[in-house]
Each structure stands twice: as C-alpha cells, then as structure tokens.
C-alpha cells in the first residue's frame, strides 16, 4: 500500500490546486460600461473641430455602439483605439453655429448594455474644420520651396535692367547688377538686347522660369526643380523693392512665343557670372522665407478648404515659392502640369492673404467655368465695368466674375471685423468686381452648410439680378 501513497498525495494536491484556482476565478463581468470622456467636452461652445472622440470605461463590442445626432450627421468610417475603449468619428456635414445633441449607446465585450444612453451636447463655432478630412485632403499637396530657376531668370532681368530703373533699386540689387555687369558684361549685353523689344512682365518671366528644366533649358512644361524647403533659422529679410517689370496683367497665353530662346542667354549669363556661387549665398534666405510661408499659410489653407466645404482638389500640388528678386509684394500664380505655383515677391512678412487668394482662385475657377450658361446671363454687365476692370488686369467678364467670387471669399476668411469687411467689398465693387457683394451675401448658405460649393455657385449665378446690379453700379461711391 505504501507505494501508492505518494501518488495519492500528489493527486490530492493537484485536485486541491484545481479547486483553489476555481475558487479564485473572478466573477463574470456584469457591470454596464459608461462614457468617461468625450472630445469635444460635454457642453462645449464654439467647437471648431468636427472630430468626435468617445472614451468608454472598458473595451467595447465595436459593432454594438450606435450614435444618433440631432440635427442628423453623416458619421463616416469609425476608428477604434485604446484597446477598443475610444471611438473616433469625423462627420462630413457638421454645420457651423449649430447646437448638436449626440445620443451614445452600446455594450461591452461581456455583452453588458449601457444602463442608459449618454447624451453629448455641444455648439459649433462660426467655422468648423473637419480636421482629419482636410488634413488628408491637403496631405502631400502643399509645399513651400526655394527654386533656382526663378533665381537664374531674375538675375538676368536685374542685371540687364536699364539705367532709368537704378533709382528704384535697393542697394542689394544695385550691387548684384554691378557685380554681374563686371563679371559677365557680354552676356548682360545680349540679355538686354533680347529683352529690349519684347513685352516683359513679372508674370511672363515667372511662368517662363517655371517651364525650364532643372538645368535651365526650355521644355514643354518640364518637371519642377523645386524641393520642399526645410526651416532655416534666419531673421525676416529686410523689405526691399525691385526694378519692377511692367504692371502684371491677368494670367495670359504662354510666354514661349515672346521668350523662346531666352534660356540660352540665361545659362550663358549664369555661368559667366558664377551663378552657382551667387545661388549658394542667396539660397539660405530663400529657404528661410519658404519656411516662414509654410508656418504662416498652412492653417489658413485648411480654413479655406473647410469654409469651401471641399472634398477634392482640382490640382495635384500647391507650391509656394519666394522670389526675392521679383517686384515687392507681387504674387503670381501659375498652373503647370497639375501644379499651382504661387511665387511671392519680397514683403515685410509672408503675404498670407495673397496666397490664400491664389488657393481659392485655383479651387473655384473650374466650378465657375462649369456654369458658363448661367454666367452668360449677366455678361452685359461687363460693358459697365470694363474700364475699371481692365485697369487691374481683369480683361474679360469671366475674369471679373472669378475675382468677384475670390474677393468675396477672401473678405469672409481674412477680415473678422464686419465694418472692415464691408469697406473691402465696397472697394472691390468700385474697382469693377460688380458681383462681389452679391457673392458675399450668398456665401451665408455655404457657411451654414446648407449647400456645397457647386450648388452655391449655381444658386448665386442664377439669382444675380442684372437690373439691380446696374442700379448699384450707378449709385456706387466714386
């Protein structure tokens, strides 16, 4: 019998351990889950981010959670994190200046249902940014850069500028002109002769430069050489003027016919004047300016995209490039191969409003063009405003309508003071943008989320009262 005792003891011990483990097993979960935190917070005011995050007290059965909003919202795809404790949704149609009430109900993994719905209440502000949606929309689309092609072309322009423009040059550019004139006199002479009988504008030089290849050769929309600029610690450059080409008109036909062959002279001058060394010294300042533009503009572009209720962009890239040899405060936007290039001249600080204006222009231009039949109804108004509009480079009715819409959006986005906004709209109206105040009035529906951009443009054009606009023009403050 003794030989069986150890086995019996071991068996008894194992049985005891098993029983002990059973006794210590936690009781089955019977506690209903609760909501422990939300973003926005319950009762929040002036909510500007459409993202809603809900954190529960324990992991949830993801498919069981339901959200019901008043007014109704389109939720989009949910995202779970924090071990299935946090649910994040991004409604695509949250409206500004609106009270929302969201009822939340669900069950945990043990099938315990919340004892009662959690009610999240908040009010949105005047602008609601669907942060993640807009972030994804603009991701890898917005860049700032320094570009040697612009530098090389404008070095040639500054070096060949006539004597009569010396008085308007800042000292730095006079020194550049004199230096290049000493090191490459023959190349400067050729450039001066080439440009003498051609209509040269800041826009034409800018577009021509962006059509060059990285090695400064003409191409048919060659790939850009610009690369995203890294922030470079540098003080804001001293504001400076430039030997300005003629006043820049509206974007026009390609400059290839006027400037074809200019690349040969640019390369010759750049090589003779040790252009690579010049660019090495100037590049840091251009890169610093590019970094400043990125910091100043990025949030404004998100705001504009949100205000316009965009879910797509009509371009692949939006690139801001400083050109410190361009006319002071100039901003040119050039569309090339699916990219919008915004080239900004020297200024006291980043010209944020002008860049936002270029962004809005690029977005609304194709929408406005798609309603050409409605735009035709008011075309006779162009005869009234032609003189004022053409003086500012808005030489067609389509351009007047486009700039009217762009300036109306700009006033809403960039001018918070109602009196300042009204004054800006009145000034734009008097300059020939006869539709600007009408568009501004109609923007209320877009801002409230009642319509999307396409429907807003359609409604605004259809509702334009030609006789009323004629009367307003006759009564304008001159």
C-alpha positions as CSV (number, residue, x, y, z in Angstrom):
1,X,0.0,0.0,0.0
2,X,2.9,2.4,0.8
3,X,4.0,2.6,-2.8
4,X,0.6,4.2,-3.7
5,X,0.7,6.9,-1.1
6,X,2.9,9.4,-2.9
7,X,0.7,9.1,-6.0
8,X,-2.5,9.6,-3.9
9,X,-0.9,12.6,-2.2
10,X,0.1,14.2,-5.5
11,X,-3.3,13.5,-6.9
12,X,-4.9,15.1,-3.9
13,X,-2.6,18.1,-4.1
14,X,-3.4,18.6,-7.8
15,X,-7.1,18.4,-7.1
16,X,-6.8,20.9,-4.3
17,X,-4.9,23.3,-6.5
18,X,-7.5,23.0,-9.2
19,X,-10.3,23.6,-6.7
20,X,-8.4,26.6,-5.3
21,X,-8.0,28.1,-8.8
22,X,-11.7,27.7,-9.5
23,X,-12.5,29.5,-6.3
24,X,-10.2,32.4,-7.1
25,X,-11.5,33.0,-10.7
26,X,-13.1,36.4,-11.0
27,X,-16.8,36.6,-11.1
28,X,-18.4,37.1,-14.6
29,X,-18.5,40.8,-15.7
30,X,-21.9,42.2,-15.1
31,X,-21.1,45.9,-14.9
32,X,-22.5,48.1,-17.7
33,X,-20.0,50.3,-19.5
34,X,-20.1,54.0,-19.2
35,X,-18.7,57.0,-21.1
36,X,-15.8,58.5,-19.2
37,X,-14.6,61.3,-21.6
38,X,-15.5,63.0,-24.9
39,X,-14.0,65.4,-27.4
40,X,-15.5,67.9,-27.6
41,X,-16.3,68.1,-23.9
42,X,-20.0,67.9,-22.9
43,X,-21.4,71.4,-23.0
44,X,-18.6,72.8,-25.1
45,X,-19.1,76.1,-27.0
46,X,-17.5,77.4,-30.2
47,X,-16.4,73.9,-31.3
48,X,-14.2,74.2,-34.4
49,X,-13.1,70.6,-35.0
50,X,-15.7,68.2,-36.4
51,X,-13.8,65.2,-34.9
52,X,-15.8,63.5,-32.1
53,X,-13.9,61.1,-29.8
54,X,-15.8,59.0,-27.2
55,X,-13.9,57.1,-24.4
56,X,-15.6,54.2,-22.6
57,X,-14.8,52.7,-19.2
58,X,-13.9,49.4,-20.7
59,X,-13.3,47.7,-24.1
60,X,-16.5,47.7,-26.2
61,X,-18.0,45.4,-28.7
62,X,-17.3,47.7,-31.6
63,X,-20.2,46.8,-33.8
64,X,-22.7,47.4,-31.0
65,X,-22.1,51.1,-30.4
66,X,-24.6,53.5,-32.0
67,X,-24.6,57.2,-32.4
68,X,-27.7,59.3,-33.1
69,X,-27.4,63.0,-33.6
70,X,-29.8,65.9,-33.7
71,X,-29.5,67.5,-36.2
72,X,-28.5,64.4,-38.1
73,X,-24.9,63.8,-39.1
74,X,-23.2,61.6,-41.6
75,X,-20.6,59.8,-39.5
76,X,-18.1,58.3,-41.9
77,X,-15.9,55.3,-41.0
78,X,-15.4,54.9,-37.3
79,X,-11.9,54.4,-35.8
80,X,-11.2,52.4,-32.6
81,X,-8.1,52.8,-30.4
82,X,-7.0,52.5,-26.8
83,X,-7.8,48.8,-26.7
84,X,-11.3,49.3,-28.2
85,X,-12.1,51.9,-25.5
86,X,-12.0,55.0,-27.6
87,X,-14.2,55.6,-30.7
88,X,-13.4,58.4,-33.1
89,X,-15.7,59.6,-35.9
90,X,-15.4,62.5,-38.3
91,X,-18.8,63.7,-39.6
92,X,-18.7,65.1,-43.1
93,X,-21.5,67.5,-42.7
94,X,-21.2,69.3,-39.4
95,X,-22.5,72.8,-39.6
96,X,-21.2,76.0,-38.0
97,X,-23.2,77.9,-35.4
98,X,-25.4,74.8,-34.6
99,X,-26.4,73.1,-31.4
100,X,-25.8,69.3,-31.5
101,X,-27.0,66.5,-29.3
102,X,-25.5,63.1,-29.8
103,X,-27.0,60.0,-28.1
104,X,-24.5,57.2,-27.5
105,X,-25.4,53.6,-26.7
106,X,-23.5,50.3,-26.8
107,X,-22.4,47.2,-25.0
108,X,-19.1,45.9,-23.7
109,X,-17.4,42.6,-24.7
110,X,-19.2,40.8,-21.9
111,X,-22.5,41.9,-23.6
112,X,-23.4,44.4,-20.8
113,X,-25.5,47.2,-22.3
114,X,-25.1,50.8,-21.1
115,X,-27.8,51.4,-18.5
116,X,-28.9,54.5,-20.4
117,X,-27.7,56.5,-23.4
118,X,-25.0,59.0,-22.8
119,X,-26.0,62.4,-24.3
120,X,-23.2,64.6,-25.6
121,X,-24.2,68.3,-26.2
122,X,-22.1,71.0,-27.8
123,X,-22.3,74.0,-30.1
124,X,-20.1,74.6,-33.1
125,X,-18.5,78.0,-33.8
126,X,-18.6,80.1,-36.9
127,X,-16.2,77.9,-38.8
128,X,-16.0,74.1,-38.4
129,X,-12.8,72.4,-39.5
130,X,-13.2,68.8,-40.4
131,X,-9.6,68.5,-39.3
132,X,-8.8,65.0,-40.4
133,X,-10.7,65.2,-43.7
134,X,-9.0,68.5,-44.6
135,X,-5.7,67.2,-43.3
136,X,-5.9,64.2,-45.6
137,X,-7.1,66.4,-48.5
138,X,-4.1,68.7,-48.2
139,X,-1.6,66.0,-47.2
140,X,1.4,65.9,-49.6
141,X,-0.3,68.6,-51.7
142,X,1.0,71.8,-50.0
143,X,4.7,72.6,-50.2
144,X,7.0,75.6,-49.9
145,X,10.3,75.7,-51.8
146,X,13.2,77.7,-53.0
147,X,13.7,77.5,-56.8
148,X,17.0,78.1,-58.6
149,X,15.2,78.5,-62.0
150,X,13.4,81.7,-60.8
151,X,16.6,83.0,-59.3
152,X,18.6,82.5,-62.5
153,X,16.0,84.1,-64.8
154,X,15.5,87.1,-62.5
155,X,19.3,87.6,-62.0
156,X,19.4,88.0,-65.8
157,X,16.5,90.5,-65.6
158,X,18.1,92.6,-62.8
159,X,21.5,92.5,-64.5
160,X,20.0,93.7,-67.8
161,X,17.6,96.3,-66.3
162,X,18.0,99.8,-67.9
163,X,19.8,102.7,-66.3
164,X,16.5,104.5,-65.7
165,X,15.5,101.9,-63.2
166,X,18.5,102.2,-61.0
167,X,16.9,104.8,-58.8
168,X,14.2,102.4,-57.8
169,X,16.6,99.6,-56.9
170,X,17.5,98.7,-53.3
171,X,21.2,98.7,-52.6
172,X,21.5,94.9,-52.6
173,X,20.2,94.7,-56.2
174,X,22.3,97.5,-57.4
175,X,25.3,95.6,-56.1
176,X,24.1,92.5,-57.8
177,X,23.6,94.3,-61.0
178,X,27.0,95.9,-60.8
179,X,28.7,92.7,-59.9
180,X,27.1,90.7,-62.7
181,X,27.9,93.6,-65.1
182,X,31.6,93.4,-64.2
183,X,31.9,89.6,-64.4
184,X,29.7,88.9,-67.4
185,X,29.4,92.2,-69.5
186,X,29.0,90.5,-72.8
187,X,26.3,88.1,-71.5
188,X,24.4,91.1,-69.9
189,X,24.5,93.0,-73.2
190,X,23.0,90.0,-75.1
191,X,20.2,89.7,-72.5
192,X,19.5,93.5,-72.7
193,X,19.2,93.3,-76.4
194,X,17.0,90.3,-76.3
195,X,14.5,91.8,-73.9
196,X,14.6,95.3,-75.4
197,X,11.8,94.7,-78.0
198,X,9.7,92.3,-76.0
199,X,6.8,92.8,-73.7
200,X,8.2,91.6,-70.4
201,X,6.1,91.3,-67.3
202,X,6.7,89.7,-63.9
203,X,4.1,87.1,-64.8
204,X,5.8,86.2,-68.1
205,X,9.2,85.9,-66.6
206,X,7.8,83.8,-63.7
207,X,5.9,81.4,-66.0
208,X,8.9,81.1,-68.3
209,X,11.2,80.2,-65.4
210,X,8.9,77.5,-64.2
211,X,8.8,75.9,-67.6
212,X,12.6,75.5,-67.6
213,X,14.2,72.2,-66.6
214,X,16.5,72.0,-63.6
215,X,19.5,72.7,-65.8
216,X,17.8,75.9,-67.1
217,X,16.7,74.5,-70.5
218,X,13.4,75.1,-72.2
219,X,11.0,72.3,-72.1
220,X,7.3,71.7,-72.6
221,X,6.2,72.0,-69.0
222,X,9.4,70.4,-67.6
223,X,9.2,68.9,-64.1
224,X,9.8,71.5,-61.4
225,X,13.1,71.6,-59.8
226,X,11.8,73.0,-56.5
227,X,12.1,70.8,-53.4
228,X,10.3,71.3,-50.1
229,X,12.3,73.7,-48.1
230,X,13.5,72.8,-44.6
231,X,13.1,75.5,-42.0
232,X,16.3,77.6,-41.8
233,X,16.9,79.8,-38.8
234,X,17.1,83.3,-40.2
235,X,15.6,86.7,-39.5
236,X,13.0,88.1,-41.7
237,X,14.8,89.7,-44.7
238,X,14.8,93.4,-45.0
239,X,11.9,94.5,-47.2
240,X,13.1,95.7,-50.5
241,X,11.9,96.9,-53.8
242,X,12.9,95.7,-57.2
243,X,13.3,97.1,-60.7
244,X,9.8,96.1,-61.4
245,X,8.8,94.9,-64.8
246,X,5.5,96.4,-66.1
247,X,2.4,96.0,-64.0
248,X,1.4,92.4,-64.1
249,X,-1.7,91.6,-66.1
250,X,-4.0,88.6,-65.5
251,X,-2.6,85.2,-66.5
252,X,-2.4,85.1,-70.2
253,X,-1.1,82.9,-73.1
254,X,2.2,81.1,-72.7
255,X,5.2,83.3,-72.9
256,X,7.0,80.8,-75.1
257,X,6.5,82.8,-78.3
258,X,7.9,86.0,-76.7
259,X,10.8,84.5,-74.8
260,X,11.7,81.4,-76.7
261,X,15.5,81.0,-76.8
262,X,15.9,83.1,-73.7
263,X,17.2,80.0,-71.8
264,X,20.4,80.1,-73.9
265,X,21.2,83.6,-72.7
266,X,20.2,82.8,-69.1
267,X,22.6,79.9,-69.0
268,X,25.4,81.9,-70.6
269,X,25.0,84.7,-68.1
270,X,24.6,82.4,-65.1
271,X,27.8,80.6,-66.0
272,X,29.8,83.7,-66.7
273,X,28.6,85.4,-63.5
274,X,29.4,82.4,-61.3
275,X,25.7,81.9,-60.7
276,X,26.1,78.8,-58.7
277,X,28.1,80.7,-56.1
278,X,25.5,83.5,-56.1
279,X,22.7,81.0,-55.5
280,X,24.6,79.3,-52.7
281,X,24.7,82.6,-50.9
282,X,21.1,83.5,-51.7
283,X,19.5,80.1,-51.2
284,X,19.5,80.2,-47.4
285,X,17.4,83.4,-47.4
286,X,15.0,82.0,-49.9
287,X,14.7,78.8,-47.9
288,X,14.1,80.8,-44.7
289,X,11.3,82.7,-46.5
290,X,9.8,79.4,-47.7
291,X,9.7,78.1,-44.2
292,X,8.0,81.2,-43.0
293,X,5.4,80.9,-45.6
294,X,4.7,77.3,-44.6
295,X,4.2,78.3,-41.0
296,X,2.0,81.3,-41.8
297,X,-0.1,79.7,-44.6
298,X,-0.8,76.1,-43.8
299,X,-3.6,76.7,-41.2
300,X,-5.2,79.3,-43.4
301,X,-5.4,76.8,-46.3
302,X,-7.1,74.3,-44.0
303,X,-9.6,77.0,-43.0
304,X,-10.2,78.0,-46.6
305,X,-10.8,74.3,-47.6
306,X,-13.1,73.9,-44.7
307,X,-15.1,77.0,-45.5
308,X,-15.5,76.0,-49.1
309,X,-16.6,72.5,-48.0
310,X,-14.1,70.8,-50.2
311,X,-13.9,67.0,-50.6
312,X,-11.5,67.1,-53.6
313,X,-8.9,69.5,-55.1
314,X,-8.6,70.3,-58.8
315,X,-4.8,70.1,-58.7
316,X,-2.0,67.7,-57.5
317,X,0.3,70.2,-55.8
318,X,0.1,73.7,-54.4
319,X,3.6,75.1,-54.1
320,X,4.6,78.5,-52.6
321,X,8.0,79.8,-53.8
322,X,9.6,83.1,-52.6
323,X,11.3,85.1,-55.3
324,X,13.3,87.8,-53.6
325,X,14.3,89.4,-56.9
326,X,10.7,89.9,-58.0
327,X,8.8,93.2,-57.5
328,X,7.9,94.0,-53.9
329,X,4.6,92.5,-52.7
330,X,4.0,90.8,-56.0
331,X,2.3,87.4,-56.1
332,X,1.9,85.3,-59.3
333,X,0.0,82.1,-59.6
334,X,0.9,79.8,-62.4
335,X,-0.8,76.5,-63.3
336,X,1.5,74.0,-64.9
337,X,1.2,70.2,-65.2
338,X,-1.3,69.8,-62.4
339,X,0.6,72.0,-60.0
340,X,-0.3,75.5,-58.8
341,X,2.8,77.6,-58.3
342,X,2.4,80.7,-56.2
343,X,5.5,82.9,-56.5
344,X,5.8,85.6,-53.9
345,X,8.0,88.7,-54.1
346,X,9.7,90.3,-51.1
347,X,7.5,91.7,-48.4
348,X,7.6,92.8,-44.8
349,X,6.2,89.3,-43.9
350,X,4.6,86.4,-45.5
351,X,1.8,87.6,-47.9
352,X,-0.7,85.2,-46.4
353,X,-3.8,86.8,-47.9
354,X,-2.5,86.8,-51.4
355,X,-1.5,83.1,-51.1
356,X,-5.0,82.2,-49.8
357,X,-6.5,84.2,-52.6
358,X,-4.5,82.1,-55.1
359,X,-5.7,78.9,-53.4
360,X,-9.3,80.0,-53.6
361,X,-8.9,81.1,-57.2
362,X,-7.5,77.7,-58.1
363,X,-10.4,75.9,-56.4
364,X,-13.3,77.9,-57.6
365,X,-12.2,78.6,-61.2
366,X,-13.3,75.2,-62.6
367,X,-16.5,75.3,-60.6
368,X,-17.4,78.7,-62.0
369,X,-16.4,77.6,-65.5
370,X,-18.8,74.7,-65.3
371,X,-21.8,77.1,-65.1
372,X,-20.9,79.2,-68.1
373,X,-24.5,79.2,-69.3
374,X,-25.6,80.9,-66.1
375,X,-22.7,83.3,-66.2
376,X,-23.7,84.3,-69.7
377,X,-27.0,85.8,-68.3
378,X,-25.1,88.7,-66.7
379,X,-22.4,89.2,-69.3
380,X,-23.8,92.6,-70.4
381,X,-22.6,94.0,-67.1
382,X,-19.0,93.8,-68.3
383,X,-19.7,96.9,-70.5
384,X,-20.3,98.9,-67.3
385,X,-17.1,97.9,-65.5
386,X,-14.7,97.3,-68.4
387,X,-12.6,100.4,-67.8
388,X,-12.1,99.8,-64.1
389,X,-11.6,96.1,-64.5
390,X,-9.1,96.3,-67.4
391,X,-7.1,98.8,-65.4
392,X,-6.4,96.0,-62.9
393,X,-5.8,93.2,-65.4
394,X,-9.4,91.7,-65.3
395,X,-9.9,91.9,-69.0
396,X,-12.8,89.6,-69.5
397,X,-16.3,89.0,-68.0
398,X,-15.2,85.5,-66.9
399,X,-12.2,87.0,-65.0
400,X,-14.4,89.7,-63.4
401,X,-16.8,87.0,-62.1
402,X,-13.9,84.9,-60.9
403,X,-12.2,87.7,-59.0
404,X,-15.6,88.8,-57.6
405,X,-16.1,85.3,-56.0
406,X,-12.4,85.1,-54.9
407,X,-12.6,88.5,-53.2
408,X,-15.9,87.7,-51.5
409,X,-14.4,84.5,-50.0
410,X,-11.3,86.4,-49.0
411,X,-13.3,89.0,-47.2
412,X,-15.0,86.4,-45.1
413,X,-11.9,84.3,-44.4
414,X,-9.4,87.1,-43.7
415,X,-11.4,90.0,-42.3
416,X,-13.1,89.4,-39.0
417,X,-14.3,93.0,-38.5
418,X,-17.7,93.4,-40.2
419,X,-17.0,97.1,-40.9
420,X,-13.6,96.3,-42.4
421,X,-15.2,93.5,-44.5
422,X,-17.9,95.9,-45.8
423,X,-15.4,98.5,-46.7
424,X,-13.2,95.9,-48.5
425,X,-16.2,94.7,-50.5
426,X,-17.3,98.2,-51.4
427,X,-13.7,99.0,-52.7
428,X,-13.6,95.8,-54.7
429,X,-17.0,96.6,-56.2
430,X,-15.9,100.1,-57.2
431,X,-12.8,98.6,-58.9
432,X,-15.0,96.7,-61.3
433,X,-15.9,93.5,-59.4
434,X,-19.6,94.1,-59.8
435,X,-20.6,90.6,-58.5
436,X,-18.5,90.7,-55.3
437,X,-21.2,92.0,-52.9
438,X,-23.8,89.6,-54.4
439,X,-21.5,86.6,-53.9
440,X,-20.7,87.8,-50.3
441,X,-24.5,87.8,-49.5
442,X,-24.9,84.4,-51.0
443,X,-22.0,82.9,-49.1
444,X,-24.1,82.7,-45.9
445,X,-25.7,79.5,-47.3
446,X,-22.3,77.9,-47.9
447,X,-21.0,78.9,-44.5
448,X,-24.0,77.4,-42.8
449,X,-23.5,74.1,-44.6
450,X,-26.8,74.4,-46.4
451,X,-25.2,73.8,-49.8
452,X,-21.9,72.6,-51.2
453,X,-19.6,74.7,-53.3
454,X,-21.0,73.7,-56.7
455,X,-24.6,74.3,-55.6
456,X,-23.6,77.7,-54.1
457,X,-22.1,78.9,-57.3
458,X,-25.1,77.6,-59.3
459,X,-27.6,79.4,-57.0
460,X,-25.5,82.6,-56.8
461,X,-25.3,82.9,-60.6
462,X,-28.9,82.1,-61.1
463,X,-30.1,84.6,-58.5
464,X,-28.0,87.6,-59.8
465,X,-30.3,90.4,-60.6
466,X,-28.8,92.3,-63.5
467,X,-31.1,95.4,-63.2
468,X,-30.4,95.6,-59.5
469,X,-26.6,95.4,-60.1
470,X,-26.8,98.1,-62.8
471,X,-28.5,100.4,-60.3
472,X,-25.9,99.6,-57.6
473,X,-23.1,100.4,-60.0
474,X,-24.7,103.7,-60.9
475,X,-25.0,104.6,-57.3
476,X,-21.6,103.5,-56.2
477,X,-19.3,105.8,-54.3
478,X,-16.8,107.1,-56.8
